[in-house]
């Protein structure tokens, strides 16, 4: 059994049974059989009805689901409620996207060889899907990986994060209650060896992974021939500040983008590059705001920053900050452990460029501010790491905004918005080591289908 605890006080809140290989092997066999026998496929109206009922049930239980997210994952209730709303919207978005999964006509009369022929394409399910998920959005990430599979008619097995399996279990049970036959979706919490065996099985048609780059790229290297995949990892999101930036708008956005879920988000604000003459003042304003954030148990209404997912992550963040300060960086707020499970929201000024807070994903409540003399230096530093995801620019000069956005090596550039901004219909993708493929509900549904062409001779 896997015991699930509240990451703030380690109180046991539930448990789930680990699934062994024998059962997973049988699930995979059933998933493959379902895919091979088209007579058993669920029709689009059937899938739509199930998803509509799922959204209705989630809406009825939104308070319960939000509390579960906060209790097992440490995300403050105020943000957990938003996650539930997004998850419900994601289900409804799957229904809408079904109308966009269409084929096209292929022009055939371009040469004598194609004369008299009609060709067109349509999309059909890719086959069994395996999803491995992360802890930081324990409901919405599951929805992003599982609901598109249900919508497109793919059997799916999902392995939730060990720390947060209860939200996944709750969602899968809601799918069953909404009418989805159990053999179309299985939650399979399991040990690492079993998970690797599952992911690399040749019966898997599509592999969806959200988590660390080290694990994701390792698993991709071991996939069976023919298995398609999408990987979503993290980065060290940069922000470029112009001297014309509206600080009254910017500071609250950077605070939210940097300290939301205590920085445990793949696109959290991490590195802020500001003009040298303004850098200290900007860092001090961020520090003043960070110092006011309420740190505590995520299930308490007043909490704005919850615990880190495990005590060893608190120790790691403390080590990285200590290294930065020892190298000459200044901690203007925080810079210390508050307990074995919490770390104070921290703002650093001019941490060394070689420090881990500057070169690796912190995944904790730490924002670093760096002064620059020329914006070219800031953009070069922003682009210097082996991973790249979302970035931001704050300026009132539209010419600079567009020019700098072209120079930033990132998959998305937010103008006058924090780096963690996202809607679930946007493309969401990391460059280089930050990921592979494109996330976002519609894009995932496209990946979970494949195109088939019909050529008709007249």
C-alpha positions as a Markdown table, in Angstrom:
| # | Residue | x | y | z |
|---|---|---|---|---|
| 1 | Unk | 0.0 | 0.0 | 0.0 |
| 2 | Unk | 1.1 | 3.6 | -0.7 |
| 3 | Unk | 0.4 | 5.9 | 2.2 |
| 4 | Unk | -0.5 | 9.4 | 1.3 |
| 5 | Unk | 0.3 | 12.2 | 3.6 |
| 6 | Unk | -0.3 | 16.0 | 3.9 |
| 7 | Unk | 3.2 | 17.4 | 3.0 |
| 8 | Unk | 2.9 | 20.2 | 5.7 |
| 9 | Unk | 2.4 | 18.0 | 8.8 |
| 10 | Unk | 2.8 | 14.5 | 7.4 |
| 11 | Unk | -0.6 | 13.5 | 8.7 |
| 12 | Unk | -1.7 | 10.3 | 6.8 |
| 13 | Unk | -4.8 | 11.3 | 4.8 |
| 14 | Unk | -5.3 | 8.1 | 2.7 |
| 15 | Unk | -3.7 | 5.2 | 1.0 |
| 16 | Unk | -3.9 | 3.5 | -2.4 |
| 17 | Unk | -2.9 | -0.1 | -3.4 |
| 18 | Unk | 0.1 | -0.4 | -5.6 |
| 19 | Unk | -0.6 | -2.3 | -8.8 |
| 20 | Unk | 1.7 | -5.1 | -9.7 |
| 21 | Unk | 2.9 | -6.1 | -13.2 |
| 22 | Unk | 0.6 | -9.1 | -13.5 |
| 23 | Unk | -2.4 | -6.8 | -13.3 |
| 24 | Unk | -0.9 | -4.1 | -15.5 |
| 25 | Unk | 0.0 | -6.7 | -18.1 |
| 26 | Unk | -3.7 | -7.8 | -18.1 |
| 27 | Unk | -4.8 | -4.1 | -18.4 |
| 28 | Unk | -2.5 | -3.6 | -21.4 |
| 29 | Unk | -3.7 | -6.7 | -23.1 |
| 30 | Unk | -7.3 | -5.5 | -22.6 |
| 31 | Unk | -6.4 | -2.0 | -23.9 |
| 32 | Unk | -4.8 | -3.5 | -27.0 |
| 33 | Unk | -7.8 | -5.8 | -27.5 |
| 34 | Unk | -10.2 | -2.9 | -27.2 |
| 35 | Unk | -8.2 | -0.9 | -29.8 |
| 36 | Unk | -8.0 | -3.8 | -32.2 |
| 37 | Unk | -11.8 | -4.5 | -32.1 |
| 38 | Unk | -13.5 | -1.5 | -33.6 |
| 39 | Unk | -16.9 | -2.9 | -32.9 |
| 40 | Unk | -16.2 | -2.1 | -29.2 |
| 41 | Unk | -15.1 | 1.4 | -29.8 |
| 42 | Unk | -17.2 | 4.1 | -28.0 |
| 43 | Unk | -18.9 | 6.4 | -30.5 |
| 44 | Unk | -18.3 | 10.2 | -30.4 |
| 45 | Unk | -21.8 | 10.8 | -29.0 |
| 46 | Unk | -21.1 | 8.2 | -26.2 |
| 47 | Unk | -17.8 | 9.8 | -25.4 |
| 48 | Unk | -19.3 | 13.2 | -25.4 |
| 49 | Unk | -22.1 | 12.1 | -23.0 |
| 50 | Unk | -19.6 | 10.6 | -20.6 |
| 51 | Unk | -17.4 | 13.8 | -20.6 |
| 52 | Unk | -20.4 | 16.1 | -20.1 |
| 53 | Unk | -21.5 | 14.0 | -17.1 |
| 54 | Unk | -17.9 | 14.0 | -15.8 |
| 55 | Unk | -17.8 | 17.8 | -15.9 |
| 56 | Unk | -21.2 | 18.0 | -14.1 |
| 57 | Unk | -20.1 | 15.6 | -11.4 |
| 58 | Unk | -16.8 | 17.5 | -10.9 |
| 59 | Unk | -18.7 | 20.7 | -10.6 |
| 60 | Unk | -20.9 | 19.2 | -7.9 |
| 61 | Unk | -17.8 | 18.0 | -6.0 |
| 62 | Unk | -15.6 | 21.0 | -6.6 |
| 63 | Unk | -15.1 | 21.9 | -2.9 |
| 64 | Unk | -14.2 | 18.3 | -2.1 |
| 65 | Unk | -11.7 | 18.1 | -5.0 |
| 66 | Unk | -10.1 | 21.4 | -4.1 |
| 67 | Unk | -9.6 | 20.2 | -0.5 |
| 68 | Unk | -8.1 | 17.0 | -1.7 |
| 69 | Unk | -5.6 | 18.9 | -4.0 |
| 70 | Unk | -4.6 | 21.1 | -1.0 |
| 71 | Unk | -4.4 | 18.2 | 1.4 |
| 72 | Unk | -2.2 | 15.8 | -0.6 |
| 73 | Unk | -0.3 | 18.2 | -2.8 |
| 74 | Unk | 0.3 | 21.3 | -0.6 |
| 75 | Unk | -1.3 | 23.8 | -3.0 |
| 76 | Unk | -3.1 | 26.5 | -1.1 |
| 77 | Unk | -6.9 | 26.3 | -1.2 |
| 78 | Unk | -7.3 | 29.6 | -3.1 |
| 79 | Unk | -5.2 | 28.1 | -5.9 |
| 80 | Unk | -6.6 | 24.5 | -5.6 |
| 81 | Unk | -10.1 | 25.9 | -6.3 |
| 82 | Unk | -8.7 | 27.5 | -9.5 |
| 83 | Unk | -7.2 | 24.2 | -10.5 |
| 84 | Unk | -10.6 | 22.4 | -10.1 |
| 85 | Unk | -12.2 | 25.1 | -12.3 |
| 86 | Unk | -9.5 | 24.7 | -14.9 |
| 87 | Unk | -9.9 | 20.9 | -14.8 |
| 88 | Unk | -13.7 | 21.2 | -15.4 |
| 89 | Unk | -13.0 | 23.7 | -18.3 |
| 90 | Unk | -10.5 | 21.2 | -19.7 |
| 91 | Unk | -13.2 | 18.4 | -19.8 |
| 92 | Unk | -15.5 | 20.8 | -21.7 |
| 93 | Unk | -12.7 | 21.8 | -24.0 |
| 94 | Unk | -12.2 | 18.2 | -25.0 |
| 95 | Unk | -15.8 | 18.1 | -26.1 |
| 96 | Unk | -15.4 | 21.2 | -28.2 |
| 97 | Unk | -12.1 | 20.0 | -29.7 |
| 98 | Unk | -13.8 | 16.9 | -31.0 |
| 99 | Unk | -15.4 | 19.1 | -33.7 |
| 100 | Unk | -11.9 | 20.2 | -34.9 |
| 101 | Unk | -10.5 | 16.7 | -35.3 |
| 102 | Unk | -11.1 | 16.6 | -39.0 |
| 103 | Unk | -9.4 | 15.5 | -42.2 |
| 104 | Unk | -8.9 | 17.2 | -45.5 |
| 105 | Unk | -9.2 | 16.7 | -49.2 |
| 106 | Unk | -5.9 | 15.9 | -51.0 |
| 107 | Unk | -5.8 | 17.4 | -54.5 |
| 108 | Unk | -5.3 | 14.5 | -56.9 |
| 109 | Unk | -5.7 | 16.0 | -60.4 |
| 110 | Unk | -2.3 | 17.8 | -60.4 |
| 111 | Unk | -0.7 | 15.2 | -62.7 |
| 112 | Unk | -2.1 | 12.6 | -65.1 |
| 113 | Unk | -1.3 | 9.9 | -62.4 |
| 114 | Unk | -3.9 | 11.3 | -60.1 |
| 115 | Unk | -6.6 | 12.1 | -62.7 |
| 116 | Unk | -10.0 | 10.7 | -62.0 |
| 117 | Unk | -9.2 | 10.0 | -58.3 |
| 118 | Unk | -10.6 | 11.5 | -55.1 |
| 119 | Unk | -8.5 | 11.5 | -51.9 |
| 120 | Unk | -9.4 | 12.6 | -48.4 |
| 121 | Unk | -8.2 | 12.0 | -44.9 |
| 122 | Unk | -9.8 | 11.5 | -41.5 |
| 123 | Unk | -8.4 | 10.9 | -38.0 |
| 124 | Unk | -8.8 | 7.8 | -35.8 |
| 125 | Unk | -7.4 | 6.8 | -32.4 |
| 126 | Unk | -3.7 | 6.1 | -32.1 |
| 127 | Unk | -4.1 | 3.2 | -29.7 |
| 128 | Unk | -3.4 | 2.5 | -26.0 |
| 129 | Unk | -2.1 | 5.5 | -24.1 |
| 130 | Unk | 0.1 | 5.4 | -21.0 |
| 131 | Unk | 0.4 | 8.6 | -19.0 |
| 132 | Unk | 2.8 | 9.3 | -16.2 |
| 133 | Unk | 2.0 | 12.4 | -14.2 |
| 134 | Unk | 3.5 | 14.9 | -11.7 |
| 135 | Unk | 2.4 | 16.1 | -8.3 |
| 136 | Unk | 2.1 | 19.8 | -8.7 |
| 137 | Unk | -1.3 | 19.9 | -10.4 |
| 138 | Unk | -2.6 | 16.5 | -9.3 |
| 139 | Unk | -6.1 | 16.9 | -10.8 |
| 140 | Unk | -5.6 | 19.2 | -13.8 |
| 141 | Unk | -2.5 | 17.4 | -15.2 |
| 142 | Unk | -4.4 | 14.1 | -15.0 |
| 143 | Unk | -7.3 | 15.7 | -16.9 |
| 144 | Unk | -4.8 | 17.0 | -19.5 |
| 145 | Unk | -3.4 | 13.5 | -20.0 |
| 146 | Unk | -6.5 | 11.3 | -19.5 |
| 147 | Unk | -9.5 | 13.3 | -20.8 |
| 148 | Unk | -8.0 | 13.7 | -24.3 |
| 149 | Unk | -7.5 | 9.9 | -24.5 |
| 150 | Unk | -11.2 | 9.4 | -23.5 |
| 151 | Unk | -12.3 | 12.0 | -25.9 |
| 152 | Unk | -10.4 | 10.5 | -28.9 |
| 153 | Unk | -11.3 | 6.9 | -28.1 |
| 154 | Unk | -8.0 | 5.7 | -26.8 |
| 155 | Unk | -7.8 | 3.2 | -23.9 |
| 156 | Unk | -5.6 | 4.8 | -21.2 |
| 157 | Unk | -3.5 | 3.7 | -18.2 |
| 158 | Unk | -2.4 | 6.5 | -15.9 |
| 159 | Unk | 0.3 | 6.4 | -13.3 |
| 160 | Unk | -0.1 | 9.3 | -10.9 |
| 161 | Unk | 2.8 | 10.8 | -8.8 |
| 162 | Unk | 3.5 | 8.8 | -5.7 |
| 163 | Unk | 2.8 | 11.9 | -3.5 |
| 164 | Unk | -0.6 | 12.7 | -5.0 |
| 165 | Unk | -2.5 | 9.6 | -6.2 |
| 166 | Unk | -5.8 | 10.5 | -4.5 |
| 167 | Unk | -6.9 | 13.2 | -7.0 |
| 168 | Unk | -6.2 | 10.9 | -9.9 |
| 169 | Unk | -8.1 | 8.1 | -8.2 |
| 170 | Unk | -11.0 | 10.5 | -7.6 |
| 171 | Unk | -11.1 | 11.6 | -11.2 |
| 172 | Unk | -11.0 | 8.1 | -12.6 |
| 173 | Unk | -13.9 | 7.1 | -10.3 |
| 174 | Unk | -15.9 | 10.1 | -11.6 |
| 175 | Unk | -15.3 | 8.9 | -15.1 |
| 176 | Unk | -16.7 | 5.5 | -14.2 |
| 177 | Unk | -19.7 | 7.1 | -12.5 |
| 178 | Unk | -20.2 | 9.1 | -15.7 |
| 179 | Unk | -20.5 | 6.0 | -17.7 |
| 180 | Unk | -17.0 | 5.2 | -18.9 |
| 181 | Unk | -16.4 | 1.4 | -18.9 |
| 182 | Unk | -13.5 | 0.6 | -16.5 |
| 183 | Unk | -11.5 | -1.2 | -19.1 |
| 184 | Unk | -11.1 | 2.1 | -21.0 |
| 185 | Unk | -9.3 | 3.9 | -18.2 |
| 186 | Unk | -7.2 | 2.5 | -15.3 |
| 187 | Unk | -5.3 | 4.2 | -12.6 |
| 188 | Unk | -2.1 | 2.2 | -12.0 |
| 189 | Unk | 0.0 | 3.5 | -9.1 |
| 190 | Unk | 3.1 | 1.4 | -9.1 |
| 191 | Unk | 6.8 | 1.2 | -8.2 |
| 192 | Unk | 9.5 | 2.6 | -10.5 |
| 193 | Unk | 10.5 | -0.7 | -12.0 |
| 194 | Unk | 7.0 | -1.6 | -12.9 |
| 195 | Unk | 6.3 | 1.9 | -14.3 |
| 196 | Unk | 9.3 | 1.6 | -16.6 |
| 197 | Unk | 8.2 | -1.8 | -17.8 |
| 198 | Unk | 4.7 | -0.4 | -18.5 |
| 199 | Unk | 6.0 | 2.7 | -20.4 |
| 200 | Unk | 8.4 | 0.7 | -22.6 |
| 201 | Unk | 6.0 | -2.1 | -23.5 |
| 202 | Unk | 5.5 | -2.4 | -27.2 |
| 203 | Unk | 1.7 | -2.4 | -26.9 |
| 204 | Unk | 1.9 | 1.3 | -25.9 |
| 205 | Unk | 1.0 | 3.5 | -28.8 |
| 206 | Unk | 1.4 | 6.9 | -27.1 |
| 207 | Unk | 3.3 | 7.9 | -24.0 |
| 208 | Unk | 2.5 | 11.1 | -22.1 |
| 209 | Unk | 5.0 | 12.2 | -19.5 |
| 210 | Unk | 5.0 | 15.2 | -17.1 |
| 211 | Unk | 7.9 | 15.4 | -14.7 |
| 212 | Unk | 11.7 | 15.7 | -14.4 |
| 213 | Unk | 13.8 | 16.0 | -17.5 |
| 214 | Unk | 16.2 | 13.3 | -16.3 |
| 215 | Unk | 13.4 | 10.7 | -16.0 |
| 216 | Unk | 11.5 | 11.8 | -19.1 |
| 217 | Unk | 14.4 | 11.7 | -21.5 |
| 218 | Unk | 15.6 | 8.4 | -20.0 |
| 219 | Unk | 12.2 | 6.8 | -20.6 |
| 220 | Unk | 12.0 | 8.2 | -24.1 |
| 221 | Unk | 15.3 | 6.5 | -24.9 |
| 222 | Unk | 13.8 | 3.2 | -23.9 |
| 223 | Unk | 10.5 | 3.4 | -25.7 |
| 224 | Unk | 9.5 | 0.5 | -28.0 |
| 225 | Unk | 9.8 | 1.1 | -31.7 |
| 226 | Unk | 6.8 | 2.9 | -33.0 |
| 227 | Unk | 5.7 | 4.4 | -29.6 |
| 228 | Unk | 4.9 | 8.1 | -30.0 |
| 229 | Unk | 5.4 | 10.5 | -27.0 |
| 230 | Unk | 5.1 | 13.9 | -25.5 |
| 231 | Unk | 7.3 | 15.1 | -22.7 |
| 232 | Unk | 6.8 | 18.1 | -20.5 |
| 233 | Unk | 9.7 | 19.1 | -18.2 |
| 234 | Unk | 10.7 | 22.4 | -16.6 |
| 235 | Unk | 12.9 | 25.4 | -17.0 |
| 236 | Unk | 14.3 | 28.5 | -15.2 |
| 237 | Unk | 11.9 | 31.0 | -16.6 |
| 238 | Unk | 13.5 | 34.4 | -17.4 |
| 239 | Unk | 11.9 | 37.9 | -17.3 |
| 240 | Unk | 13.4 | 40.9 | -19.1 |
| 241 | Unk | 12.5 | 44.2 | -17.5 |
| 242 | Unk | 12.7 | 47.5 | -19.5 |
| 243 | Unk | 13.2 | 50.8 | -17.8 |
| 244 | Unk | 9.7 | 51.8 | -19.0 |
| 245 | Unk | 8.0 | 48.9 | -17.2 |
| 246 | Unk | 4.9 | 49.8 | -15.1 |
| 247 | Unk | 6.2 | 48.5 | -11.7 |
| 248 | Unk | 2.8 | 48.8 | -10.1 |
| 249 | Unk | 1.5 | 46.2 | -12.6 |
| 250 | Unk | 4.7 | 44.2 | -12.8 |
| 251 | Unk | 5.5 | 43.5 | -9.1 |
| 252 | Unk | 2.2 | 41.8 | -8.1 |
| 253 | Unk | 2.4 | 39.7 | -11.3 |
| 254 | Unk | 6.0 | 38.6 | -10.6 |
| 255 | Unk | 5.1 | 37.8 | -7.0 |
| 256 | Unk | 2.2 | 35.6 | -8.2 |
| 257 | Unk | 4.3 | 34.0 | -11.0 |
| 258 | Unk | 7.2 | 33.3 | -8.7 |
| 259 | Unk | 5.5 | 32.1 | -5.5 |
| 260 | Unk | 2.4 | 30.4 | -6.8 |
| 261 | Unk | 2.4 | 26.9 | -5.3 |
| 262 | Unk | 5.7 | 27.9 | -3.6 |
| 263 | Unk | 7.4 | 28.0 | -7.0 |
| 264 | Unk | 6.7 | 24.3 | -7.7 |
| 265 | Unk | 5.6 | 25.0 | -11.3 |
| 266 | Unk | 7.6 | 24.3 | -14.5 |
| 267 | Unk | 7.3 | 27.9 | -15.8 |
| 268 | Unk | 7.6 | 29.8 | -12.4 |
| 269 | Unk | 9.3 | 33.2 | -12.5 |
| 270 | Unk | 12.9 | 32.4 | -11.5 |
| 271 | Unk | 15.3 | 34.9 | -13.1 |
| 272 | Unk | 14.4 | 38.6 | -13.4 |
| 273 | Unk | 16.8 | 40.8 | -15.4 |
| 274 | Unk | 16.4 | 44.5 | -14.7 |
| 275 | Unk | 18.3 | 47.6 | -15.7 |
| 276 | Unk | 21.2 | 48.1 | -13.3 |
| 277 | Unk | 19.9 | 51.4 | -11.9 |
| 278 | Unk | 16.5 | 49.8 | -11.1 |
| 279 | Unk | 17.5 | 46.3 | -10.1 |
| 280 | Unk | 17.9 | 46.8 | -6.4 |
| 281 | Unk | 14.6 | 48.8 | -6.1 |
| 282 | Unk | 12.7 | 46.1 | -8.0 |
| 283 | Unk | 14.3 | 43.4 | -5.8 |
| 284 | Unk | 13.4 | 45.3 | -2.7 |
| 285 | Unk | 9.7 | 45.7 | -3.8 |
| 286 | Unk | 9.5 | 42.0 | -4.6 |
| 287 | Unk | 11.1 | 41.2 | -1.2 |
| 288 | Unk | 8.6 | 43.4 | 0.6 |
| 289 | Unk | 5.8 | 41.5 | -1.1 |
| 290 | Unk | 7.3 | 38.1 | -0.5 |
| 291 | Unk | 7.8 | 38.8 | 3.2 |
| 292 | Unk | 4.1 | 39.4 | 3.6 |
| 293 | Unk | 3.0 | 36.0 | 2.1 |
| 294 | Unk | 1.5 | 33.7 | 4.6 |
| 295 | Unk | 3.2 | 30.3 | 4.7 |
| 296 | Unk | 1.4 | 27.3 | 6.2 |
| 297 | Unk | -0.7 | 24.3 | 5.8 |
| 298 | Unk | -2.4 | 24.5 | 2.4 |
| 299 | Unk | -5.8 | 23.4 | 3.7 |
| 300 | Unk | -6.0 | 26.6 | 5.8 |
| 301 | Unk | -7.8 | 29.5 | 4.2 |
| 302 | Unk | -5.2 | 32.1 | 5.0 |
| 303 | Unk | -2.3 | 30.2 | 3.5 |
| 304 | Unk | -0.7 | 31.7 | 0.3 |
| 305 | Unk | 2.4 | 29.6 | 0.1 |
| 306 | Unk | 2.2 | 25.9 | 1.2 |
| 307 | Unk | 4.9 | 23.4 | 1.9 |
| 308 | Unk | 7.3 | 21.9 | -0.5 |
| 309 | Unk | 6.3 | 18.4 | -1.5 |
| 310 | Unk | 9.0 | 16.6 | 0.5 |
| 311 | Unk | 11.5 | 17.7 | 3.3 |
| 312 | Unk | 14.5 | 16.9 | 1.1 |
| 313 | Unk | 13.3 | 19.6 | -1.4 |
| 314 | Unk | 13.4 | 22.1 | 1.5 |
| 315 | Unk | 16.9 | 21.1 | 2.2 |
| 316 | Unk | 17.9 | 21.3 | -1.4 |
| 317 | Unk | 16.5 | 24.8 | -1.8 |
| 318 | Unk | 18.3 | 25.9 | 1.4 |
| 319 | Unk | 21.6 | 24.6 | 0.0 |
| 320 | Unk | 21.1 | 26.4 | -3.3 |
| 321 | Unk | 20.3 | 29.7 | -1.6 |
| 322 | Unk | 23.2 | 29.3 | 0.8 |
| 323 | Unk | 25.5 | 28.7 | -2.2 |
| 324 | Unk | 24.2 | 31.9 | -3.9 |
| 325 | Unk | 24.7 | 34.0 | -0.8 |
| 326 | Unk | 28.2 | 32.6 | -0.1 |
| 327 | Unk | 29.1 | 33.6 | -3.7 |
| 328 | Unk | 28.0 | 37.3 | -3.2 |
| 329 | Unk | 24.3 | 37.3 | -3.7 |
| 330 | Unk | 22.1 | 39.2 | -1.3 |
| 331 | Unk | 19.0 | 37.6 | 0.3 |
| 332 | Unk | 16.5 | 40.5 | 0.6 |
| 333 | Unk | 13.8 | 38.3 | 2.0 |
| 334 | Unk | 13.5 | 34.8 | 3.3 |
| 335 | Unk | 16.7 | 32.8 | 2.8 |
| 336 | Unk | 15.8 | 30.3 | 5.5 |
| 337 | Unk | 13.9 | 27.2 | 6.3 |
| 338 | Unk | 10.8 | 27.9 | 8.4 |
| 339 | Unk | 10.4 | 24.2 | 9.2 |
| 340 | Unk | 11.3 | 20.8 | 7.9 |
| 341 | Unk | 8.5 | 21.2 | 5.3 |
| 342 | Unk | 8.5 | 24.9 | 4.5 |
| 343 | Unk | 10.9 | 27.5 | 3.1 |
| 344 | Unk | 10.5 | 31.2 | 3.4 |
| 345 | Unk | 9.6 | 33.1 | 0.1 |
| 346 | Unk | 13.0 | 34.4 | -0.9 |
| 347 | Unk | 14.2 | 37.2 | -3.2 |
| 348 | Unk | 17.9 | 37.2 | -4.1 |
| 349 | Unk | 19.8 | 40.1 | -5.7 |
| 350 | Unk | 22.7 | 39.5 | -8.1 |
| 351 | Unk | 23.3 | 35.9 | -7.3 |
| 352 | Unk | 26.4 | 34.6 | -9.1 |
| 353 | Unk | 25.8 | 33.6 | -12.8 |
| 354 | Unk | 27.3 | 30.2 | -12.0 |
| 355 | Unk | 25.2 | 29.4 | -8.9 |
| 356 | Unk | 22.6 | 26.7 | -9.1 |
| 357 | Unk | 19.8 | 29.3 | -8.6 |
| 358 | Unk | 21.0 | 30.9 | -11.8 |
| 359 | Unk | 21.6 | 27.8 | -13.9 |
| 360 | Unk | 19.1 | 25.1 | -12.8 |
| 361 | Unk | 15.4 | 24.9 | -12.1 |
| 362 | Unk | 14.9 | 25.9 | -8.5 |
| 363 | Unk | 11.3 | 24.5 | -8.2 |
| 364 | Unk | 10.9 | 26.3 | -4.9 |
| 365 | Unk | 9.9 | 29.7 | -3.5 |
| 366 | Unk | 13.0 | 31.7 | -4.8 |
| 367 | Unk | 13.2 | 34.5 | -7.3 |
| 368 | Unk | 16.5 | 36.0 | -8.3 |
| 369 | Unk | 17.0 | 39.5 | -9.6 |
| 370 | Unk | 20.0 | 40.5 | -11.7 |
| 371 | Unk | 21.1 | 43.9 | -12.9 |
| 372 | Unk | 22.1 | 44.5 | -16.5 |
| 373 | Unk | 23.9 | 47.3 | -18.3 |
| 374 | Unk | 22.8 | 46.4 | -21.8 |
| 375 | Unk | 19.7 | 44.4 | -22.7 |
| 376 | Unk | 21.8 | 42.2 | -25.0 |
| 377 | Unk | 23.6 | 40.9 | -22.0 |
| 378 | Unk | 20.3 | 40.0 | -20.3 |
| 379 | Unk | 18.9 | 38.2 | -23.3 |
| 380 | Unk | 22.1 | 36.3 | -23.7 |
| 381 | Unk | 21.9 | 35.2 | -20.1 |
| 382 | Unk | 18.2 | 34.3 | -20.5 |
| 383 | Unk | 19.1 | 32.1 | -23.5 |
| 384 | Unk | 22.2 | 30.5 | -22.0 |
| 385 | Unk | 20.8 | 27.4 | -20.3 |
| 386 | Unk | 20.2 | 24.0 | -21.9 |
| 387 | Unk | 16.4 | 24.3 | -21.4 |
| 388 | Unk | 13.9 | 26.8 | -22.4 |
| 389 | Unk | 10.1 | 27.1 | -21.8 |
| 390 | Unk | 8.1 | 30.3 | -21.3 |
| 391 | Unk | 9.5 | 33.8 | -20.7 |
| 392 | Unk | 8.3 | 37.4 | -20.1 |
| 393 | Unk | 9.1 | 40.9 | -21.1 |
| 394 | Unk | 7.8 | 44.0 | -19.1 |
| 395 | Unk | 7.9 | 47.2 | -21.1 |
| 396 | Unk | 5.6 | 50.0 | -22.3 |
| 397 | Unk | 7.5 | 50.2 | -25.6 |
| 398 | Unk | 5.9 | 47.9 | -28.2 |
| 399 | Unk | 8.8 | 48.1 | -30.6 |
| 400 | Unk | 11.2 | 46.8 | -27.9 |
| 401 | Unk | 8.6 | 44.2 | -26.8 |
| 402 | Unk | 8.4 | 42.7 | -30.3 |
| 403 | Unk | 12.2 | 42.9 | -31.0 |
| 404 | Unk | 13.2 | 41.3 | -27.7 |
| 405 | Unk | 10.5 | 38.6 | -28.0 |
| 406 | Unk | 12.1 | 37.5 | -31.3 |
| 407 | Unk | 15.5 | 37.3 | -29.6 |
| 408 | Unk | 14.4 | 35.3 | -26.6 |
| 409 | Unk | 14.8 | 31.5 | -27.2 |
| 410 | Unk | 11.6 | 30.3 | -25.6 |
| 411 | Unk | 8.4 | 28.6 | -26.8 |
| 412 | Unk | 6.2 | 31.5 | -25.6 |
| 413 | Unk | 6.9 | 35.1 | -24.6 |
| 414 | Unk | 4.5 | 36.9 | -22.3 |
| 415 | Unk | 4.4 | 40.7 | -22.7 |
| 416 | Unk | 3.5 | 42.4 | -19.4 |
| 417 | Unk | 2.5 | 39.1 | -17.9 |
| 418 | Unk | 4.3 | 36.6 | -15.7 |
| 419 | Unk | 6.0 | 33.5 | -17.1 |
| 420 | Unk | 3.5 | 31.1 | -15.6 |
| 421 | Unk | 0.5 | 32.4 | -17.4 |
| 422 | Unk | -1.4 | 29.7 | -19.3 |
| 423 | Unk | -4.8 | 28.9 | -20.7 |
| 424 | Unk | -5.5 | 25.3 | -21.5 |
| 425 | Unk | -6.1 | 25.8 | -25.2 |
| 426 | Unk | -2.7 | 27.4 | -25.7 |
| 427 | Unk | 0.2 | 25.3 | -27.1 |
| 428 | Unk | 2.4 | 24.5 | -24.1 |
| 429 | Unk | 5.8 | 23.2 | -25.0 |
| 430 | Unk | 9.4 | 23.2 | -23.8 |
| 431 | Unk | 12.4 | 23.7 | -26.1 |
| 432 | Unk | 15.6 | 21.6 | -26.0 |
| 433 | Unk | 15.8 | 19.7 | -22.7 |
| 434 | Unk | 12.5 | 21.3 | -21.5 |
| 435 | Unk | 10.3 | 18.9 | -23.4 |
| 436 | Unk | 9.2 | 17.2 | -26.6 |
| 437 | Unk | 5.9 | 17.6 | -28.4 |
| 438 | Unk | 3.2 | 20.1 | -27.7 |
| 439 | Unk | 0.8 | 20.2 | -24.7 |
| 440 | Unk | -2.6 | 21.8 | -24.5 |
| 441 | Unk | -5.9 | 20.0 | -24.8 |
| 442 | Unk | -6.4 | 20.3 | -28.5 |
| 443 | Unk | -2.7 | 19.5 | -29.3 |
| 444 | Unk | -2.8 | 16.5 | -27.1 |
| 445 | Unk | -5.9 | 15.2 | -28.8 |
| 446 | Unk | -4.3 | 15.7 | -32.2 |
| 447 | Unk | -1.3 | 13.6 | -31.0 |
| 448 | Unk | -3.6 | 10.9 | -29.7 |
| 449 | Unk | -5.1 | 10.4 | -33.1 |
| 450 | Unk | -3.5 | 9.5 | -36.5 |
| 451 | Unk | -4.4 | 10.4 | -40.0 |
| 452 | Unk | -5.7 | 7.9 | -42.5 |
| 453 | Unk | -6.1 | 8.6 | -46.2 |
| 454 | Unk | -8.7 | 7.1 | -48.6 |
| 455 | Unk | -8.0 | 7.2 | -52.3 |
| 456 | Unk | -11.1 | 6.5 | -54.4 |
| 457 | Unk | -10.8 | 5.8 | -58.1 |
| 458 | Unk | -13.8 | 6.9 | -60.1 |
